[in-house]
Amino acid sequence: MSEAFIVAARRTAGGRRGGRLSGWHPVDLAAQIIDALVDEVGADPAAVDDVFMGCVSQVGEQSTNVGRNAVLASKLPESVPGTSIDRQCGSSQQAIHFAAQAVMSGAMDMVIAAGVESMSRVPMGSPGALAQKAGLGHYHSPAIRERYGDAVFSQFVGAEMVARQYGLDKDALDRYALQSHQRAAAASKAGWFEREILPIAVRDADANGVPGSDMHAVDEGIRFEATLEGIQSVKLLQEGGVITAANASQMCDGASGVLIVNERGLRRLNVKPLARIHHMTVLGHDPVIMLEAPVPATELALKRAGMKLDDIDLYEVNEAFASIPLAWQQALGADPERMNASGGAIALGHPLGGTGAKLMATLVHALHRRGGRYGLQTMCEGGGMANVTVIERL
């Protein structure tokens, strides 16, 4: 079987909801990433076999196969197909898995795995909310209700449940949130994100989609002067709980992508790969607590790969809520210095379907900067699932 290699990995800087990327149609934003990946390695656009695009809210501007639409908005020829993937927050991490599987099988040689989400233009929860408003029902079918009763499937409820299960109080979550901003601010100031970020012309909501001369190249959500007191002052999302908007991920506009090839693709491009995909696992888990799945998924991935966590130099564990990476760290005995070393979604934003490839871009370039060998990425996902990807720097 062939190997799967990452030869390019890019992302936009995160844009706040209503911020510097909010004037971009998500299809056009995703196309910018596609073009950048092709340009970076000098690939013939017609040589791309497929585009797998992660996106959660596939409605409105992100409907009708956003992956194919992004191809049509890019420099790729019409002959290149595209498809859209919804594995909730892990959508573009799953796109990476599908792309790797395609090139490893030999069915394809060069695939773009990407993701996009404009949370300004297509708010989180839009598909379900619009469907219910139109009288189209709810995804909880009679069989699901029979199996789970009146249990609520909610990421916010799940985040609170994880915090209680692992004994994490609000102070621990707030201190972790502060660390995320401090690490992200330090990384940004040091220029650590420059190799992964694709500068994009600012298009805010008031500009009616017309780009200005200013370029967006710094993650808009970073609070460079964050304080613990400021984070602690944010009100609780649930009375008696521990989760607040300050210790949860920020809503974000963004796109990201990686170009994945096999040995034939490498020879055609004549470039040195950035990394090799060493292992992939995806696991289903309890949909009620929902967000705990990265813990058993990582345990399974390490077992299948014949590795220990100590073998991994860096971990990217998505900061959907502070309770998730803290629980993962506690359960696995992980080194906190290796986890989300450049900050995470609490500071940098979580563009839902775009986050998986975003984290991969950060992980690949961080391994090169730090000289590490192995990196691991995992994230919690709606419905109680988690993907785990282990890469080896080359």
Residue pairs with C-beta under 8 A, 6 or more apart in sequence:
1 104
1 105
1 106
2 103
2 104
2 105
2 106
2 262
2 263
2 264
3 104
3 262
3 263
3 276
3 277
4 99
4 100
4 101
4 103
4 104
4 260
4 261
4 262
4 276
4 277
5 260
5 261
5 262
5 265
5 266
5 273
5 274
5 275
5 276
5 277
5 394
6 258
6 259
6 260
6 273
6 274
6 275
6 276
6 277
6 360
6 364
6 391
7 41
7 259
7 260
7 261
7 265
7 266
7 269
7 271
7 273
7 274
8 36
8 37
8 40
8 41
8 258
8 259
8 274
9 196
9 257
9 258
9 259
9 274
9 357
9 360
9 361
9 364
9 365
10 33
10 36
10 37
10 40
10 196
10 197
10 198
10 256
10 257
10 258
10 361
11 33
11 196
11 197
11 198
11 254
11 255
11 256
11 257
11 354
11 357
11 358
11 361
11 362
12 21
12 29
12 32
12 33
12 197
12 198
12 200
12 216
12 254
12 255
12 256
13 193
13 197
13 199
13 200
13 216
13 217
13 218
13 219
13 220
13 254
14 219
14 220
14 221
14 250
14 252
14 253
14 254
14 348
14 349
14 351
15 21
15 22
15 120
15 216
15 220
15 252
15 253
15 254
15 349
16 220
16 221
16 250
16 251
16 252
16 253
16 349
17 119
17 120
17 251
17 252
17 253
18 120
18 204
18 205
19 120
19 204
19 220
19 253
20 202
20 203
20 204
20 214
20 216
20 220
21 29
21 118
21 120
21 200
21 202
21 203
21 204
21 216
21 253
21 254
22 118
22 120
22 121
22 203
22 204
22 205
22 253
23 202
23 203
23 204
23 205
23 206
23 207
23 208
23 209
23 210
23 211
24 118
24 200
24 203
24 209
24 253
25 61
25 118
25 121
25 209
26 55
26 61
26 62
26 66
26 116
26 117
26 118
26 121
26 122
26 253
26 255
27 61
27 62
27 66
27 69
27 70
27 72
27 73
27 116
28 73
29 116
29 118
29 200
29 253
29 254
29 255
30 53
30 66
30 70
30 73
30 74
30 114
30 115
30 116
30 255
30 257
31 70
31 71
31 73
31 74
32 198
32 200
32 255
33 114
33 116
33 198
33 255
33 256
33 257
34 51
34 70
34 71
34 74
34 75
34 76
34 112
34 114
34 257
35 74
35 75
36 198
36 257
37 43
37 112
37 114
37 257
37 258
37 259
38 45
38 48
38 75
38 76
38 259
40 259
41 259
41 269
41 271
42 269
42 271
43 110
43 259
43 269
45 74
45 75
45 76
45 77
45 80
46 76
46 77
46 79
46 80
47 109
47 110
47 265
47 268
48 76
48 80
48 110
48 111
48 112
49 80
49 102
49 108
49 109
49 110
49 111
50 80
50 81
50 82
50 83
50 99
50 102
50 108
50 111
50 112
51 67
51 68
51 70
51 71
51 76
51 80
51 81
51 82
51 83
51 111
51 112
51 114
52 67
52 82
52 83
52 85
52 95
52 98
52 99
52 111
52 112
52 113
52 114
53 66
53 67
53 70
53 82
53 83
53 84
53 85
53 92
53 95
53 114
53 115
53 116
53 353
54 84
54 85
54 86
54 87
54 90
54 91
54 92
54 93
54 94
54 95
54 113
54 114
54 115
54 116
54 353
54 354
54 356
54 357
55 62
55 66
55 67
55 84
55 85
55 86
55 91
55 115
55 116
55 117
55 352
55 353
55 354
56 86
56 88
56 89
56 91
56 117
56 124
56 352
56 353
56 382
57 117
57 119
57 122
57 123
57 124
57 125
57 126
57 127
57 352
57 353
58 66
58 84
58 86
58 127
59 122
59 126
59 127
59 130
60 121
60 122
60 126
61 118
61 121
61 122
62 116
62 117
62 118
62 122
65 82
65 83
65 84
66 84
66 116
67 82
67 83
67 84
67 85
67 114
68 81
68 82
68 83
68 84
69 82
70 82
70 114
70 116
71 78
71 80
71 81
71 82
72 78
85 91
85 92
85 94
85 95
85 98
85 353
86 353
87 93
87 94
87 282
87 381
87 385
87 387
88 352
88 381
88 382
88 383
88 385
89 318
89 320
89 350
89 352
89 353
89 355
89 356
89 379
89 380
89 381
89 382
90 282
90 356
90 379
90 380
90 381
90 385
90 386
90 387
91 115
91 352
91 353
91 356
92 113
92 114
92 115
92 256
92 257
92 353
92 354
92 355
92 356
92 357
92 358
93 355
93 356
93 357
93 359
93 360
93 377
93 379
93 387
93 389
94 282
94 356
94 387
95 113
95 114
95 115
95 356
95 357
96 113
96 258
96 260
96 277
96 356
96 357
96 360
96 389
97 280
97 282
97 387
97 389
98 113
99 111
99 112
99 113
99 258
99 260
100 113
100 260
100 277
100 280
101 280
102 108
102 111
103 109
103 110
103 111
103 260
103 261
103 262
103 265
104 262
106 262
108 262
109 261
109 262
109 264
109 265
109 268
110 259
110 260
110 261
110 265
110 268
110 269
111 259
111 260
111 261
112 257
112 258
112 259
112 260
113 257
113 258
113 260
113 357
114 255
114 256
114 257
114 258
114 354
114 357
115 255
115 256
115 257
115 351
115 353
115 354
115 355
115 356
115 357
115 358
116 254
116 255
116 256
116 351
116 353
116 354
117 252
117 253
117 254
117 255
117 351
117 352
117 353
117 354
117 355
118 253
118 351
119 251
119 252
119 253
119 351
119 352
120 205
120 253
121 253
124 251
124 352
128 138
128 139
131 137
131 138
132 138
140 153
148 287
148 288
151 288
152 288
153 287
153 288
153 290
153 382
153 383
154 290
155 290
155 291
155 320
155 321
155 380
155 382
156 237
156 238
156 243
157 288
157 290
158 288
158 289
158 290
158 291
158 292
158 380
159 243
159 248
159 291
159 320
159 321
159 323
159 324
160 238
160 241
160 242
160 243
160 323
161 288
161 289
161 290
161 292
162 168
162 289
162 291
162 292
162 321
162 323
162 324
162 327
163 169
163 173
163 241
163 242
163 243
163 321
163 323
163 327
165 289
165 292
165 327
166 323
166 326
166 327
166 330
166 331
168 242
168 322
168 323
168 326
168 327
169 242
170 232
170 236
170 242
170 244
170 247
171 232
172 322
172 326
173 242
173 243
173 244
173 247
173 321
173 322
173 323
173 326
174 228
174 231
174 232
174 244
174 246
174 247
174 322
175 228
176 247
176 322
176 325
176 326
176 346
177 231
177 246
177 247
177 322
177 346
178 226
178 227
178 228
178 231
179 343
180 319
180 322
180 340
180 343
180 344
180 345
180 346
180 347
180 348
181 222
181 223
181 224
181 226
181 343
181 346
181 347
182 226
182 343
183 340
183 341
183 342
183 343
183 347
184 219
184 222
184 342
184 343
184 344
184 347
184 348
185 222
185 223
185 224
185 226
185 343
185 347
187 193
187 341
187 342
187 343
188 218
188 219
188 222
188 224
189 224
192 342
192 365
192 366
192 369
193 219
193 342
193 362
193 365
194 217
195 365
195 368
195 369
196 361
196 362
196 364
196 365
197 217
199 215
199 216
199 217
200 215
200 216
200 217
201 211
201 212
201 213
201 214
201 215
201 216
202 211
202 212
202 214
202 215
202 216
203 209
203 210
203 211
203 212
219 347
219 348
219 349
220 349
221 250
221 252
221 347
221 348
221 349
222 343
222 347
222 348
223 230
223 347
226 347
230 246
231 244
231 246
231 247
232 246
234 244
234 245
234 246
234 247
235 244
236 242
236 243
236 244
237 243
237 244
237 245
237 248
242 323
243 321
243 323
246 346
247 321
247 322
247 346
248 320
248 321
248 322
248 346
249 318
249 319
249 320
249 321
249 344
249 345
249 346
249 349
249 350
250 345
250 346
250 347
250 348
250 349
250 350
251 349
251 350
252 345
252 348
252 349
252 350
252 351
253 349
253 351
254 349
254 351
254 354
254 358
255 351
255 354
256 351
256 354
256 355
256 356
256 357
256 358
256 360
256 361
257 357
257 361
258 357
258 360
258 361
258 364
260 277
261 268
261 269
261 273
266 273
272 394
273 394
274 364
274 365
274 368
274 393
274 394
275 364
275 367
275 375
275 391
275 392
275 393
275 394
276 391
276 392
276 394
277 389
277 390
277 391
278 305
278 374
278 390
278 391
278 392
279 301
279 304
279 305
279 307
279 388
279 389
279 390
280 301
280 387
280 388
280 389
280 390
281 297
281 300
281 301
281 304
281 387
281 388
282 297
282 385
282 386
282 387
282 388
283 293
283 296
283 297
283 300
283 385
283 386
283 388
284 293
284 383
284 384
284 385
285 292
285 293
285 296
285 297
285 384
285 385
285 386
286 292
286 293
286 384
287 383
287 384
288 384
289 384
290 380
290 382
290 383
290 384
291 320
291 321
291 323
291 324
291 380
291 384
292 327
292 380
292 384
293 380
293 381
293 384
293 385
293 386
294 317
294 324
294 328
294 378
294 379
294 380
294 386
294 388
295 327
295 328
295 331
295 332
296 386
297 378
297 386
297 387
297 388
298 309
298 328
298 332
298 376
298 378
298 386
298 388
299 332
300 388
301 376
301 378
301 388
301 390
302 308
302 309
305 390
307 374
307 390
309 332
309 333
309 334
309 376
311 374
312 338
312 374
312 375
312 376
312 390
313 338
313 367
313 370
313 372
313 373
313 374
313 375
314 338
314 341
314 363
314 366
314 367
314 370
314 372
314 375
314 376
315 334
315 338
315 339
315 340
315 375
315 376
315 377
315 378
316 339
316 340
316 344
316 359
316 360
316 362
316 363
316 375
316 376
316 377
316 378
317 324
317 325
317 328
317 329
317 339
317 340
317 344
317 377
317 378
317 379
318 324
318 325
318 344
318 345
318 350
318 355
318 359
318 378
318 379
318 380
319 325
319 340
319 344
319 345
319 346
319 350
320 345
320 350
320 379
320 380
322 346
324 380
325 339
325 340
325 344
328 334
328 339
328 378
329 336
329 339
341 366
341 370
342 362
342 366
345 355
351 358
355 379
356 377
356 379
356 387
359 377
359 379
360 377
360 389
360 391
363 375
363 377
363 391
364 375
364 391
364 393
366 372
366 375
367 373
367 374
367 375
367 391
367 393
368 393
372 393
373 392
373 393
374 390
374 391
374 392
374 393
375 390
375 391
375 393
376 388
376 389
376 390
376 391
377 387
377 388
377 389
377 391
378 386
378 387
378 388
378 389
379 386
379 387
380 386
381 387
